[in-house]
């Protein structure tokens, strides 16, 4: 996915797609579905946002690097499938 992974500013998971000026509904804590970026995830993986795509992936920051995590995977998910995530945004440092 294009762009660097966010290191700040992830507040939760959007539940709907909107145009400018429309209302977006965001889960800040709780359970939401996030589409996998293409690699698949395993239960209990920290789920980061992949670049600017808005897709989810396993967070794996290098040593000393921060990665903004949206939450934790509640189940395994295959490549490009929906990931069931316990949303609880935080920063993970490698």
N, C-alpha and C positions, 0 to 999 in steps of 0.2 A: 504494500500500500504506500501511497505517496506521502511524503512529509515525515518528520520525526514524530515519535510517540510523545504524547503530551506528558509533561512533568508537573502540571498544575491545572486547575480549572475544571476538572471533571466533577460535576455535582451529582450525577446519577445517570439513569438510563431513560431516554425519551421513549414514550409509548406511542407516539404518532409522528408522522411527517407533516410539516407545515410550510406554508409560504410566508414571506415577510408580513408581519402585522397580525398573524394568526396566533392562537393560543397553543402552546406545547405543554403536554402533561409529562411530568418527570417523576420517576420513582427515585427517591433519595435514600430510602432504606426499605428493604423488603425484597420480594422476588420479582424478577423480570427476565424476559428473553432477549438475548443478544446474538446476532448472527456471527458465526465463526468466520475468521478471515481466510480460512482455507487449509489450516494445518490440523485442526481437531484439538480437543482439550481432554484432560483427565479430571475426574472427581477431585475436588479440593485445590485445583490450580488457581492461582491468583490471576484474574482476568483483567488485562490491560486493553486499552483502545489502540488499535493498529493505525498509526499515522493519522491522516485526516479523513480516513474512510468511514470511521464510526463503527467498524467491525471489531469483534473481540478476538483476543489471542492470549496465549499463556504469557504472563509477564516473566521476563528473563533479563533484567537489567545487568549490565556489566558491573564489576566491582567499582563502588563509589559513584555509580550513576543512579539517578532517581527514575522511577517509572510510576505514573499515575494509574492506580488500580481502581476499577469500577466495583469489584467485589470478588466473590469466590464461586467457582463452579460447583453446583450441587449434584452434577452427574457427568458422566463421560459424554462427549459430543464428537461426532465424526466431522471431517472436513466440510466446511460451508453449511453445516447444520445449525439449528438454533441451540444456544447454550443457555441452560437454566442457571441463572446467577443470583446469589444472595447479595443484593446491592448494599454496599457499605464502602463508599469511596475513601481511599487512603493512598499515601505515597509509600512505595516499596523501594528500599535502597539495596542495590546489589553489593 
